[in-house]
Structures are given as C-alpha cells and as structure tokens.
Amino acid sequence: MNTRRTVRRVAVGSALAAAIPLSAGVAAAATGPINVWVGGGPDLLACQATAQTCGLTAYVFDMSTPVTISVDGKTLATGAPVPSPGTNTPGKLATVWTPQTAGQHTVTVQQGSQSQTVTVTIIDNNGPEATVKRIENYVGGLLCTSGSSTGSVGCMQGDPR
C-alpha cells in the first residue's frame, strides 16, 4: 500500500474523529435578538386607549430560558416560550394588557441577560382624541364602501365591502 495515501487517510480520519465530539455534544441555546410586538386585540382602539385590550408578544430564539413581559416595571407574564410557527423565531410568549392610565408606558421583555423595550402612548378612552379616532375609522369605512373610493389610501384593493 502506498504510504502517502495511508497518511492522508489517517489525517482525514483524525480530523473527523475530532469533529464528532463537537457535533454530538449537548445543544447550546440558540441566541438572537428579542422582538416585541405590541398590538392586536378585540377593541377598535387596542393598544391606543385606556380600558382597551392590548396584546403583547415576545418573539425569542432561545426556547430553553423563561421570558418575562412587564409594563412599567410590573410583571404581567413569565414563562417558557412556546413554538411560534410561521415566524422567523422559534418561540414566543404572549399576554394581554389592559392599560388603565393615559400617557407613556414602557413595555419590557427580558430573557436571561437580553431585553427589549418599547414605549407605548395610551390616550384616554373617553377623551376627545379617542372620539376623533373612532370617527376617522367610521368615515374611512364609509369611504371604502363606496365604489369610487376602492383603492384609495386606507382601502384595500378589490375590497368586497
């Protein structure tokens, strides 16, 4: 047998043997940025006005570490992330918040040493700003239902309304 080929095979075999323990070890937690989504809810002014339900969702890459969602330093939810199909992150933790006071509120998501913060501005549900937003939404709906406005700003193309 050719000595040169034997040396190459031994060298390749040694390299593969050295790589096997690296790939067969315990999987480390995936890392990546934490993403916060604020929005959604059954109410017209969700995440915009007091007493209106607001959905808060944390999207995370690490499925092994608990996630905490808090608003203005008060913890709303802590738990293990659940699978998040259809998103670019493997896991998520979701909760609901109903703001009671108008003003700036800080939503914070923490997982291990990583965190993400978002500031949300909430208006008074019974104030003039909330009334204007409701009227704008109503008028926008009326404009979209007339055949001439289909495709206008705020209306969906081919909207069947």
N, CA, C and O atoms as a DFTB+ gen file, in Angstrom:
644 C
 N C O
     1  1       0.845      -1.178       0.000
     2  2       0.000       0.000       0.000
     3  2       0.886       1.235       0.000
     4  3       1.970       1.240       0.584
     5  1       0.424       2.249      -0.644
     6  2       1.166       3.483      -0.767
     7  2       1.155       4.226       0.579
     8  3       0.088       4.451       1.150
     9  1       2.308       4.597       1.075
    10  2       2.445       5.252       2.371
    11  2       1.788       6.621       2.364
    12  3       1.188       7.016       3.363
    13  1       1.886       7.350       1.268
    14  2       1.325       8.691       1.169
    15  2      -0.204       8.645       1.327
    16  3      -0.762       9.481       2.039
    17  1      -0.895       7.692       0.683
    18  2      -2.348       7.561       0.800
    19  2      -2.745       7.186       2.226
    20  3      -3.746       7.684       2.741
    21  1      -1.984       6.330       2.850
    22  2      -2.285       5.914       4.214
    23  2      -2.198       7.099       5.158
    24  3      -3.038       7.243       6.046
    25  1      -1.197       7.950       4.983
    26  2      -1.049       9.136       5.826
    27  2      -2.242      10.072       5.640
    28  3      -2.760      10.620       6.613
    29  1      -2.679      10.257       4.393
    30  2      -3.828      11.129       4.126
    31  2      -5.081      10.578       4.792
    32  3      -5.841      11.331       5.401
    33  1      -5.305       9.263       4.680
    34  2      -6.498       8.656       5.276
    35  2      -6.473       8.782       6.790
    36  3      -7.506       9.049       7.405
    37  1      -5.322       8.595       7.394
    38  2      -5.203       8.740       8.843
    39  2      -5.467      10.189       9.238
    40  3      -6.135      10.441      10.241
    41  1      -4.958      11.134       8.473
    42  2      -5.160      12.545       8.780
    43  2      -6.637      12.917       8.653
    44  3      -7.167      13.633       9.503
    45  1      -7.304      12.441       7.608
    46  2      -8.727      12.726       7.421
    47  2      -9.527      12.054       8.526
    48  3     -10.444      12.657       9.085
    49  1      -9.189      10.816       8.843
    50  2      -9.886      10.102       9.914
    51  2      -9.714      10.792      11.255
    52  3     -10.667      10.862      12.031
    53  1      -8.544      11.295      11.544
    54  2      -8.294      12.012      12.803
    55  2      -9.110      13.297      12.867
    56  3      -9.653      13.642      13.917
    57  1      -9.195      14.001      11.750
    58  2      -9.961      15.237      11.708
    59  2     -11.447      14.953      11.936
    60  3     -12.113      15.688      12.664
    61  1     -11.967      13.891      11.319
    62  2     -13.363      13.528      11.513
    63  2     -13.611      13.087      12.945
    64  3     -14.626      13.454      13.538
    65  1     -12.706      12.311      13.504
    66  2     -12.857      11.859      14.882
    67  2     -12.849      13.040      15.847
    68  3     -13.561      13.018      16.851
    69  1     -12.072      14.049      15.565
    70  2     -12.022      15.229      16.416
    71  2     -13.301      16.047      16.289
    72  3     -13.720      16.685      17.254
    73  1     -13.923      16.039      15.121
    74  2     -15.132      16.822      14.895
    75  2     -16.358      16.158      15.496
    76  3     -17.307      16.857      15.852
    77  1     -16.377      14.857      15.621
    78  2     -17.561      14.154      16.117
    79  2     -17.954      14.606      17.517
    80  3     -19.135      14.883      17.730
    81  1     -17.043      14.701      18.491
    82  2     -17.488      15.163      19.806
    83  2     -18.069      16.576      19.773
    84  3     -18.956      16.892      20.565
    85  1     -17.592      17.415      18.885
    86  2     -18.129      18.764      18.799
    87  2     -19.565      18.750      18.313
    88  3     -20.391      19.514      18.812
    89  1     -19.877      17.899      17.350
    90  2     -21.217      17.893      16.796
    91  2     -22.169      17.022      17.605
    92  3     -23.383      17.169      17.470
    93  1     -21.666      16.130      18.430
    94  2     -22.523      15.232      19.181
    95  2     -22.774      15.729      20.598
    96  3     -23.435      15.045      21.378
    97  1     -22.268      16.888      20.941
    98  2     -22.423      17.416      22.294
    99  2     -23.829      17.922      22.541
   100  3     -24.678      17.869      21.651
   101  1     -24.077      18.411      23.743
   102  2     -25.371      18.961      24.117
   103  2     -25.592      20.254      23.343
   104  3     -24.694      21.090      23.243
   105  1     -26.773      20.408      22.808
   106  2     -27.082      21.601      22.015
   107  2     -27.126      22.823      22.912
   108  3     -27.747      22.808      23.975
   109  1     -26.477      23.853      22.484
   110  2     -26.490      25.118      23.218
   111  2     -27.755      25.885      22.858
   112  3     -28.330      25.664      21.792
   113  1     -28.191      26.774      23.727
   114  2     -29.372      27.583      23.461
   115  2     -29.102      28.498      22.283
   116  3     -28.035      29.102      22.172
   117  1     -30.089      28.590      21.406
   118  2     -29.963      29.486      20.262
   119  2     -30.023      30.922      20.767
   120  3     -30.749      31.232      21.712
   121  1     -29.267      31.771      20.139
   122  2     -29.283      33.169      20.548
   123  2     -29.715      34.040      19.386
   124  3     -29.535      33.685      18.222
   125  1     -30.262      35.133      19.705
   126  2     -30.697      36.087      18.706
   127  2     -31.430      37.205      19.411
   128  3     -31.626      37.147      20.625
   129  1     -31.831      38.205      18.685
   130  2     -32.500      39.340      19.309
   131  2     -33.895      38.957      19.805
   132  3     -34.529      38.040      19.283
   133  1     -34.344      39.668      20.805
   134  2     -35.713      39.532      21.286
   135  2     -36.533      40.572      20.527
   136  3     -36.122      41.727      20.411
   137  1     -37.670      40.171      20.021
   138  2     -38.539      41.106      19.319
   139  2     -39.842      41.247      20.091
   140  3     -40.407      40.251      20.544
   141  1     -40.316      42.464      20.242
   142  2     -41.551      42.746      20.957
   143  2     -42.595      43.206      19.956
   144  3     -42.335      44.083      19.132
   145  1     -43.769      42.616      20.031
   146  2     -44.885      43.042      19.190
   147  2     -45.978      43.547      20.104
   148  3     -46.440      42.820      20.983
   149  1     -46.398      44.793      19.905
   150  2     -47.461      45.402      20.692
   151  2     -48.589      45.699      19.732
   152  3     -48.422      46.490      18.803
   153  1     -49.725      45.083      19.939
   154  2     -50.856      45.348      19.065
   155  2     -51.827      44.192      19.036
   156  3     -51.549      43.093      19.515
   157  1     -52.931      44.471      18.478
   158  2     -53.943      43.442      18.349
   159  2     -54.840      43.384      19.566
   160  3     -54.440      43.716      20.682
   161  1     -56.009      42.973      19.330
   162  2     -56.996      42.862      20.385
   163  2     -58.365      43.059      19.784
   164  3     -58.500      43.506      18.644
   165  1     -59.368      42.728      20.549
   166  2     -60.728      42.811      20.005
   167  2     -61.274      44.226      19.917
   168  3     -62.302      44.449      19.277
   169  1     -60.620      45.169      20.536
   170  2     -61.131      46.531      20.609
   171  2     -60.616      47.393      19.460
   172  3     -59.500      47.195      18.981
   173  1     -61.433      48.350      19.020
   174  2     -61.059      49.259      17.933
   175  2     -59.787      50.031      18.270
   176  3     -58.929      50.216      17.407
   177  1     -59.660      50.480      19.505
   178  2     -58.501      51.263      19.912
   179  2     -57.536      50.423      20.752
   180  3     -56.932      50.927      21.699
   181  1     -57.396      49.160      20.409
   182  2     -56.477      48.269      21.121
   183  2     -55.075      48.861      21.099
   184  3     -54.593      49.295      20.053
   185  1     -54.432      48.876      22.247
   186  2     -53.073      49.406      22.426
   187  2     -52.965      50.894      22.130
   188  3     -51.871      51.414      21.910
   189  1     -54.111      51.579      22.125
   190  2     -54.113      53.016      21.888
   191  2     -54.813      53.793      22.986
   192  3     -54.470      54.947      23.241
   193  1     -55.812      53.165      23.658
   194  2     -56.613      53.888      24.638
   195  2     -56.783      53.082      25.919
   196  3     -56.687      51.854      25.920
   197  1     -57.039      53.807      27.016
   198  2     -57.267      53.148      28.293
   199  2     -58.484      52.233      28.198
   200  3     -59.402      52.473      27.413
   201  1     -58.473      51.188      29.006
   202  2     -59.559      50.211      29.111
   203  2     -59.753      49.384      27.834
   204  3     -60.745      48.666      27.715
   205  1     -58.834      49.475      26.895
   206  2     -58.910      48.695      25.659
   207  2     -57.838      47.613      25.688
   208  3     -56.672      47.898      25.961
   209  1     -58.222      46.399      25.412
   210  2     -57.309      45.258      25.481
   211  2     -56.168      45.392      24.487
   212  3     -56.366      45.816      23.348
   213  1     -54.964      45.023      24.933
   214  2     -53.760      45.128      24.104
   215  2     -52.978      43.820      24.188
   216  3     -52.684      43.335      25.280
   217  1     -52.648      43.264      23.053
   218  2     -51.834      42.052      23.012
   219  2     -50.357      42.393      23.019
   220  3     -49.914      43.264      22.270
   221  1     -49.584      41.705      23.869
   222  2     -48.134      41.872      23.940
   223  2     -47.504      40.519      23.667
   224  3     -47.837      39.534      24.326
   225  1     -46.596      40.461      22.702
   226  2     -45.955      39.204      22.355
   227  2     -44.448      39.400      22.255
   228  3     -43.963      40.350      21.639
   229  1     -43.718      38.470      22.880
   230  2     -42.253      38.450      22.799
   231  2     -41.872      37.309      21.878
   232  3     -42.304      36.175      22.087
   233  1     -41.073      37.587      20.864
   234  2     -40.555      36.563      19.962
   235  2     -39.083      36.354      20.294
   236  3     -38.304      37.307      20.309
   237  1     -38.701      35.099      20.561
   238  2     -37.350      34.799      21.033
   239  2     -36.757      33.615      20.267
   240  3     -37.475      32.813      19.669
   241  1     -35.428      33.530      20.305
   242  2     -34.725      32.429      19.680
   243  2     -34.397      31.318      20.672
   244  3     -34.286      30.154      20.285
   245  1     -34.242      31.667      21.937
   246  2     -33.866      30.708      22.977
   247  2     -35.132      30.087      23.561
   248  3     -35.903      30.759      24.246
   249  1     -35.338      28.807      23.287
   250  2     -36.526      28.113      23.778
   251  2     -36.318      27.532      25.179
   252  3     -37.262      27.003      25.766
   253  1     -35.103      27.619      25.725
   254  2     -34.809      26.966      26.992
   255  2     -34.827      27.906      28.199
   256  3     -34.739      27.442      29.335
   257  1     -34.936      29.195      27.979
   258  2     -34.876      30.169      29.068
   259  2     -36.214      30.888      29.195
   260  3     -36.771      31.321      28.186
   261  1     -36.748      31.026      30.423
   262  2     -38.026      31.722      30.606
   263  2     -37.972      33.171      30.126
   264  3     -36.913      33.798      30.102
   265  1     -39.124      33.677      29.751
   266  2     -39.282      35.040      29.256
   267  2     -40.213      35.785      30.219
   268  3     -41.180      35.217      30.725
   269  1     -39.908      37.062      30.463
   270  2     -40.769      37.898      31.310
   271  2     -41.215      39.109      30.505
   272  3     -40.404      39.779      29.866
   273  1     -42.519      39.381      30.545
   274  2     -43.083      40.573      29.911
   275  2     -43.607      41.458      31.032
   276  3     -44.389      41.018      31.875
   277  1     -43.162      42.722      31.030
   278  2     -43.621      43.645      32.067
   279  2     -43.981      44.987      31.443
   280  3     -43.512      45.338      30.360
   281  1     -44.824      45.726      32.155
   282  2     -45.198      47.074      31.739
   283  2     -44.924      47.994      32.917
   284  3     -45.418      47.768      34.022
   285  1     -44.144      49.018      32.679
   286  2     -43.765      49.989      33.709
   287  2     -43.200      49.302      34.953
   288  3     -43.461      49.724      36.080
   289  1     -42.426      48.240      34.734
   290  2     -41.781      47.534      35.830
   291  2     -42.640      46.498      36.527
   292  3     -42.142      45.779      37.393
   293  1     -43.916      46.399      36.178
   294  2     -44.818      45.418      36.787
   295  2     -44.905      44.196      35.871
   296  3     -45.296      44.308      34.709
   297  1     -44.537      43.024      36.408
   298  2     -44.542      41.792      35.615
   299  2     -45.972      41.373      35.287
   300  3     -46.823      41.266      36.170
   301  1     -46.217      41.137      33.990
   302  2     -47.522      40.648      33.543
   303  2     -47.500      39.148      33.300
   304  3     -48.485      38.460      33.566
   305  1     -46.376      38.637      32.793
   306  2     -46.281      37.211      32.479
   307  2     -44.833      36.773      32.509
   308  3     -43.940      37.497      32.070
   309  1     -44.612      35.583      33.033
   310  2     -43.308      34.927      32.986
   311  2     -43.568      33.475      32.635
   312  3     -44.442      32.836      33.220
   313  1     -42.813      32.955      31.684
   314  2     -42.999      31.563      31.314
   315  2     -42.051      31.121      30.234
   316  3     -41.285      31.907      29.676
   317  1     -42.128      29.832      29.956
   318  2     -41.311      29.257      28.891
   319  2     -41.924      29.617      27.545
   320  3     -43.146      29.603      27.397
   321  1     -41.097      29.935      26.575
   322  2     -41.636      30.232      25.245
   323  2     -42.274      28.990      24.636
   324  3     -41.842      27.866      24.888
   325  1     -43.298      29.210      23.842
   326  2     -43.961      28.130      23.116
   327  2     -43.583      28.246      21.648
   328  3     -43.181      29.321      21.203
   329  1     -43.702      27.166      20.888
   330  2     -43.355      27.244      19.462
   331  2     -44.129      28.351      18.748
   332  3     -45.289      28.626      19.055
   333  1     -43.456      28.968      17.796
   334  2     -44.018      30.095      17.063
   335  2     -43.978      29.819      15.560
   336  3     -43.182      30.429      14.846
   337  1     -44.827      28.908      15.067
   338  2     -44.793      28.591      13.642
   339  2     -45.182      29.799      12.785
   340  3     -46.000      30.627      13.186
   341  1     -44.592      29.878      11.629
   342  2     -44.911      30.954      10.700
   343  2     -44.169      32.252      10.971
   344  3     -44.446      33.261      10.323
   345  1     -43.224      32.251      11.921
   346  2     -42.442      33.452      12.183
   347  2     -40.966      33.116      11.984
   348  3     -40.604      31.959      11.770
   349  1     -40.127      34.135      12.056
   350  2     -38.697      33.889      11.867
   351  2     -38.002      33.548      13.182
   352  3     -36.776      33.433      13.215
   353  1     -38.761      33.385      14.266
   354  2     -38.186      32.982      15.541
   355  2     -38.836      31.687      16.000
   356  3     -40.013      31.458      15.719
   357  1     -38.096      30.835      16.701
   358  2     -38.651      29.557      17.126
   359  2     -39.706      29.665      18.226
   360  3     -40.598      28.820      18.303
   361  1     -39.621      30.698      19.085
   362  2     -40.527      30.727      20.221
   363  2     -41.150      32.077      20.490
   364  3     -40.698      33.110      19.996
   365  1     -42.222      32.036      21.304
   366  2     -42.897      33.274      21.680
   367  2     -43.554      33.107      23.037
   368  3     -43.803      31.988      23.486
   369  1     -43.829      34.218      23.679
   370  2     -44.637      34.271      24.889
   371  2     -45.585      35.441      24.698
   372  3     -45.154      36.552      24.387
   373  1     -46.869      35.196      24.882
   374  2     -47.875      36.233      24.657
   375  2     -48.694      36.452      25.923
   376  3     -48.915      35.531      26.709
   377  1     -49.135      37.682      26.098
   378  2     -50.018      38.028      27.206
   379  2     -50.902      39.186      26.778
   380  3     -50.731      39.748      25.696
   381  1     -51.844      39.536      27.635
   382  2     -52.769      40.627      27.365
   383  2     -52.610      41.678      28.454
   384  3     -52.448      41.354      29.631
   385  1     -52.660      42.938      28.045
   386  2     -52.561      44.062      28.962
   387  2     -53.723      45.008      28.678
   388  3     -54.035      45.286      27.520
   389  1     -54.355      45.497      29.729
   390  2     -55.405      46.490      29.590
   391  2     -54.954      47.749      30.328
   392  3     -55.058      47.815      31.553
   393  1     -54.453      48.753      29.594
   394  2     -53.944      49.963      30.247
   395  2     -55.060      50.707      30.981
   396  3     -56.174      50.843      30.475
   397  1     -54.739      51.179      32.169
   398  2     -55.720      51.894      32.988
   399  2     -55.471      53.399      33.037
   400  3     -56.357      54.167      33.411
   401  1     -54.255      53.823      32.656
   402  2     -53.935      55.251      32.701
   403  2     -53.386      55.712      31.360
   404  3     -52.680      54.981      30.665
   405  1     -53.731      56.944      31.019
   406  2     -53.214      57.540      29.783
   407  2     -51.769      57.970      30.007
   408  3     -51.348      58.210      31.138
   409  1     -51.015      58.062      28.912
   410  2     -49.633      58.509      28.981
   411  2     -48.680      57.507      28.368
   412  3     -49.092      56.577      27.675
   413  1     -47.396      57.708      28.632
   414  2     -46.337      56.837      28.097
   415  2     -46.178      55.618      29.008
   416  3     -46.099      55.756      30.229
   417  1     -46.133      54.435      28.415
   418  2     -45.928      53.198      29.162
   419  2     -44.770      52.441      28.522
   420  3     -44.639      52.407      27.298
   421  1     -43.939      51.841      29.355
   422  2     -42.777      51.101      28.878
   423  2     -43.036      49.612      28.973
   424  3     -43.243      49.070      30.058
   425  1     -43.021      48.955      27.813
   426  2     -43.184      47.501      27.743
   427  2     -41.780      46.910      27.632
   428  3     -41.016      47.278      26.740
   429  1     -41.445      45.995      28.538
   430  2     -40.124      45.382      28.551
   431  2     -40.252      43.872      28.483
   432  3     -41.067      43.265      29.177
   433  1     -39.431      43.282      27.632
   434  2     -39.328      41.828      27.545
   435  2     -37.912      41.461      27.951
   436  3     -36.946      42.029      27.442
   437  1     -37.790      40.511      28.869
   438  2     -36.480      40.088      29.377
   439  2     -36.362      38.570      29.230
   440  3     -37.281      37.826      29.571
   441  1     -35.224      38.133      28.721
   442  2     -34.894      36.711      28.668
   443  2     -33.408      36.589      28.971
   444  3     -32.557      36.989      28.177
   445  1     -33.117      36.028      30.139
   446  2     -31.726      35.949      30.552
   447  2     -31.142      37.343      30.637
   448  3     -31.717      38.218      31.283
   449  1     -30.011      37.560      29.996
   450  2     -29.364      38.873      30.034
   451  2     -29.838      39.792      28.905
   452  3     -29.435      40.954      28.849
   453  1     -30.681      39.290      28.011
   454  2     -31.168      40.106      26.896
   455  2     -32.508      40.736      27.236
   456  3     -33.322      40.150      27.949
   457  1     -32.726      41.936      26.716
   458  2     -34.021      42.588      26.911
   459  2     -34.317      43.503      25.726
   460  3     -33.424      43.901      24.978
   461  1     -35.575      43.814      25.587
   462  2     -36.037      44.736      24.546
   463  2     -37.123      45.592      25.174
   464  3     -37.970      45.084      25.907
   465  1     -37.104      46.888      24.891
   466  2     -38.068      47.818      25.470
   467  2     -38.756      48.600      24.361
   468  3     -38.129      49.004      23.381
   469  1     -40.067      48.807      24.535
   470  2     -40.868      49.581      23.595
   471  2     -41.718      50.549      24.414
   472  3     -42.259      50.182      25.457
   473  1     -41.831      51.781      23.938
   474  2     -42.679      52.763      24.599
   475  2     -43.997      52.865      23.845
   476  3     -44.018      53.000      22.621
   477  1     -45.089      52.799      24.588
   478  2     -46.432      52.851      24.012
   479  2     -47.143      54.073      24.580
   480  3     -47.126      54.300      25.790
   481  1     -47.765      54.858      23.708
   482  2     -48.531      56.015      24.142
   483  2     -50.013      55.642      24.172
   484  3     -50.578      55.198      23.172
   485  1     -50.622      55.830      25.327
   486  2     -52.032      55.491      25.535
   487  2     -52.811      56.787      25.773
   488  3     -52.388      57.653      26.539
   489  1     -53.959      56.897      25.101
   490  2     -54.825      58.062      25.283
   491  2     -56.012      57.677      26.170
   492  3     -56.275      56.496      26.396
   493  1     -56.723      58.692      26.666
   494  2     -57.910      58.453      27.485
   495  2     -59.029      57.951      26.583
   496  3     -59.381      58.605      25.601
   497  1     -59.585      56.800      26.912
   498  2     -60.634      56.181      26.102
   499  2     -61.878      57.060      25.998
   500  3     -62.620      56.961      25.021
   501  1     -62.115      57.917      26.988
   502  2     -63.293      58.790      26.985
   503  2     -62.967      60.215      26.548
   504  3     -63.835      61.087      26.586
   505  1     -61.735      60.457      26.137
   506  2     -61.313      61.799      25.752
   507  2     -61.586      62.108      24.292
   508  3     -62.005      61.238      23.528
   509  1     -61.343      63.364      23.912
   510  2     -61.608      63.793      22.531
   511  2     -60.747      63.066      21.488
   512  3     -61.211      62.807      20.378
   513  1     -59.501      62.737      21.837
   514  2     -58.637      62.028      20.870
   515  2     -59.234      60.674      20.490
   516  3     -59.219      60.289      19.321
   517  1     -59.759      59.954      21.481
   518  2     -60.363      58.647      21.215
   519  2     -61.614      58.798      20.355
   520  3     -61.878      57.980      19.474
   521  1     -62.376      59.849      20.621
   522  2     -63.577      60.095      19.819
   523  2     -63.198      60.375      18.371
   524  3     -63.823      59.851      17.449
   525  1     -62.178      61.198      18.172
   526  2     -61.721      61.506      16.807
   527  2     -61.255      60.234      16.104
   528  3     -61.586      60.028      14.936
   529  1     -60.499      59.378      16.784
   530  2     -60.028      58.132      16.168
   531  2     -61.200      57.235      15.765
   532  3     -61.158      56.601      14.710
   533  1     -62.231      57.178      16.586
   534  2     -63.407      56.364      16.254
   535  2     -64.132      56.933      15.028
   536  3     -64.569      56.184      14.154
   537  1     -64.255      58.260      14.975
   538  2     -64.918      58.897      13.825
   539  2     -64.103      58.671      12.560
   540  3     -64.665      58.357      11.511
   541  1     -62.774      58.830      12.647
   542  2     -61.907      58.585      11.478
   543  2     -62.086      57.163      10.968
   544  3     -62.177      56.941       9.761
   545  1     -62.136      56.217      11.868
   546  2     -62.304      54.819      11.470
   547  2     -63.664      54.606      10.801
   548  3     -63.760      53.899       9.798
   549  1     -64.713      55.216      11.356
   550  2     -66.054      55.083      10.797
   551  2     -66.132      55.700       9.398
   552  3     -66.650      55.086       8.466
   553  1     -65.611      56.921       9.268
   554  2     -65.635      57.616       7.967
   555  2     -64.780      56.854       6.953
   556  3     -65.166      56.712       5.792
   557  1     -63.626      56.367       7.391
   558  2     -62.779      55.582       6.490
   559  2     -63.499      54.355       5.979
   560  3     -63.369      53.994       4.809
   561  1     -64.261      53.711       6.852
   562  2     -65.051      52.548       6.434
   563  2     -66.121      52.925       5.431
   564  3     -66.374      52.183       4.481
   565  1     -66.760      54.083       5.635
   566  2     -67.782      54.544       4.691
   567  2     -67.180      54.848       3.333
   568  3     -67.754      54.491       2.304
   569  1     -66.021      55.508       3.320
   570  2     -65.380      55.857       2.053
   571  2     -64.957      54.604       1.291
   572  3     -65.036      54.563       0.063
   573  1     -64.517      53.602       2.008
   574  2     -64.078      52.366       1.346
   575  2     -65.247      51.570       0.793
   576  3     -65.074      50.782      -0.137
   577  1     -66.457      51.767       1.363
   578  2     -67.600      51.011       0.864
   579  2     -68.174      51.608      -0.403
   580  3     -68.835      50.905      -1.167
   581  1     -67.937      52.900      -0.648
   582  2     -68.430      53.489      -1.893
   583  2     -67.536      53.012      -3.032
   584  3     -66.314      52.993      -2.888
   585  1     -68.107      52.640      -4.122
   586  2     -67.372      52.077      -5.253
   587  2     -66.287      52.979      -5.791
   588  3     -65.292      52.489      -6.325
   589  1     -66.452      54.307      -5.664
   590  2     -65.482      55.221      -6.250
   591  2     -64.191      55.306      -5.448
   592  3     -63.172      55.742      -5.985
   593  1     -64.203      54.903      -4.178
   594  2     -63.008      55.048      -3.352
   595  2     -62.183      53.777      -3.246
   596  3     -61.137      53.770      -2.598
   597  1     -62.638      52.709      -3.869
   598  2     -61.876      51.474      -3.787
   599  2     -60.483      51.717      -4.335
   600  3     -60.328      52.235      -5.441
   601  1     -59.499      51.354      -3.588
   602  2     -58.122      51.581      -3.994
   603  2     -57.547      52.869      -3.434
   604  3     -56.361      53.145      -3.616
   605  1     -58.374      53.670      -2.751
   606  2     -57.873      54.883      -2.130
   607  2     -57.000      54.529      -0.941
   608  3     -56.973      53.383      -0.492
   609  1     -56.288      55.522      -0.440
   610  2     -55.440      55.316       0.715
   611  2     -56.321      54.813       1.870
   612  3     -57.356      55.407       2.174
   613  1     -55.905      53.735       2.496
   614  2     -56.662      53.160       3.615
   615  2     -57.659      52.124       3.187
   616  3     -58.230      51.437       4.034
   617  1     -57.891      51.984       1.892
   618  2     -58.818      50.969       1.409
   619  2     -58.036      49.865       0.732
   620  3     -57.016      50.115       0.090
   621  1     -58.509      48.668       0.875
   622  2     -57.835      47.534       0.245
   623  2     -58.257      47.438      -1.223
   624  3     -59.425      47.653      -1.549
   625  1     -57.327      47.122      -2.091
   626  2     -57.656      46.918      -3.496
   627  2     -58.632      45.746      -3.595
   628  3     -58.401      44.692      -3.003
   629  1     -59.700      45.927      -4.330
   630  2     -60.643      44.843      -4.527
   631  2     -61.419      44.516      -3.266
   632  3     -61.927      43.404      -3.125
   633  1     -61.521      45.471      -2.342
   634  2     -62.250      45.265      -1.096
   635  2     -63.698      44.948      -1.429
   636  3     -64.359      45.752      -2.086
   637  1     -64.215      43.794      -0.993
   638  2     -65.565      43.392      -1.392
   639  2     -66.670      44.090      -0.610
   640  3     -67.846      43.801      -0.835
   641  1     -66.330      45.004       0.306
   642  2     -67.390      45.643       1.110
   643  2     -68.312      46.390       0.252
   644  3     -69.264      46.992       0.747
